[in-house]
Amino acid sequence: MDVIYLFYEAASVRIPFLDYDRNLFNMLTAYGGGFWDNARQEFFFRRDVDAKSLRKAFPFVPCVKVEENAPSVRRLRIFGFLERPWKTLPVKSMPNAPVVLPASGSQPFDFPVLFSLPEKLSENWRSKLETELRSRKYSLRTQKAYIYYNRLICRTLQKPPEELRPEDVTEFLATMEKSKDYSAASMNLAISAIKFFFRNVLKNDDISEQHRPRHDERLPMVLSKEEIKKVLGLEKNPKHRLLLMLVYSSGLRVSEVVALKKEHIDLSRKVIFIRLGKGRKDRSTLLSDKAAEYIEEYYDFYGIEKWLFPGQPATRHLTIRSAQHIFDKAVRRAGIEKKITIHGLRHTFATHLLESGTDIRYIQTLLGHVSIRTTERYTHVAKRNVLSIKSPLDTIL
């Protein structure tokens, strides 16, 4: 699980499993004093259990403590996010809707906090959905998303899946849009998840005509070469510097760079192999000469055997959230005020190649885009012919 929720209620503390995690289950069992409710897929502890003490059972997972002080207000205590201290926030109750909390500073948390409404997607339905997803070899990430959104619609509308109708799906999507916590892409993912459940589990095609929200036509945010040089130059941690260097120099997705193994790097041919990237597709991309030199030193310094970027524990790779945090710190250190995520380094890679005259179809191959239309959006941000035109104002003054 990426986040653990501790719901402090009148007589107990609930820890719902949004997706089953055997390691977390074992840690909670080892902590002692609690019991597992298989029907609800939740762990229960006595109300007097101390949250800070309980946290020691899972030191590497961010936690959210939810306390009920009054019928209309919940107080949330947040800890474990990138080593931040406890933070208490009052949150107004929003019936039947998820809430996203602001973090310290301007960066928002990227997870929804579900109010403790009764679960309506039974374990039987959840198991059938997971079986259908696994039988089609869907990625673990997609499995989690599809289960999450089907749980969310049932929980939000307080209906079991067999009672859902097309108008319920429309109402649910309207709730998602009204809360402003979900992008058009997230809403489209929710539709895909619900359609999959209806068609393959319920054997019902009633919502096949559900209209999808339009995507925002946003251009990717990129950094200049001078900004990239500054970000890399000020990063003193060798592990962090190599991670940022590879995302930019090879155009990797953050999920791809954190999952790199030593065997994926071909130093002699200057190639990086991406195993089961987006769409469960393998591909290869270029490894820059500078990055190759740095990797050889990195191997010797850290004694790398398996994961290129080991996490905590070392048997696992670095998490996506940790990689994003590394980038955020590097950008702040460089004094860059652009609102950009680590994925922006991949956008910057494509844009800089296009500006240097690289054929767009080669860029498409390196990025692993199925459609050339996805790659063509970089033509709108590349500083080439159009942006080199002088404004008429500059010819007058």
HELIX and SHEET records of a PDB file:
HELIX    1   1 ARG A   22  TYR A   31  1                                  10    
HELIX    2   2 ALA A   51  ARG A   55  1                                   5    
HELIX    3   3 GLU A  123  SER A  135  1                                  13    
HELIX    4   4 LEU A  140  LEU A  157  1                                  18    
HELIX    5   5 PRO A  161  GLU A  163  5                                   3    
HELIX    6   6 PRO A  166  SER A  179  1                                  14    
HELIX    7   7 ALA A  184  ASN A  200  1                                  17    
HELIX    8   8 LYS A  225  LEU A  234  1                                  10    
HELIX    9   9 PRO A  238  SER A  250  1                                  13    
HELIX   10  10 VAL A  254  VAL A  258  1                                   5    
HELIX   11  11 LYS A  262  HIS A  264  5                                   3    
HELIX   12  12 ASP A  289  TYR A  302  1                                  14    
HELIX   13  13 ILE A  320  ARG A  333  1                                  14    
HELIX   14  14 HIS A  343  GLU A  355  1                                  13    
HELIX   15  15 ILE A  360  LEU A  367  1                                   8    
HELIX   16  16 ILE A  372  GLU A  376  1                                   5    
HELIX   17  17 ARG A  377  HIS A  380  5                                   4    
HELIX   18  18 PRO A  392  ILE A  396  1                                   5    
SHEET    1   A 7 PHE A  35  ASP A  37  0                                        
SHEET    2   A 7 GLU A  42  ARG A  46 -1                                        
SHEET    3   A 7 SER A  12  PRO A  16 -1                                        
SHEET    4   A 7 ILE A   4  TYR A   8 -1                                        
SHEET    5   A 7 CYS A  63  ALA A  70  1                                        
SHEET    6   A 7 VAL A  73  PHE A  79 -1                                        
SHEET    7   A 7 LYS A  87  LYS A  92 -1                                        
SHEET    1   B 3 ILE A 265  ASP A 266  0                                        
SHEET    2   B 3 VAL A 271  ILE A 274 -1                                        
SHEET    3   B 3 ARG A 283  LEU A 286 -1                                        
END                                                                             
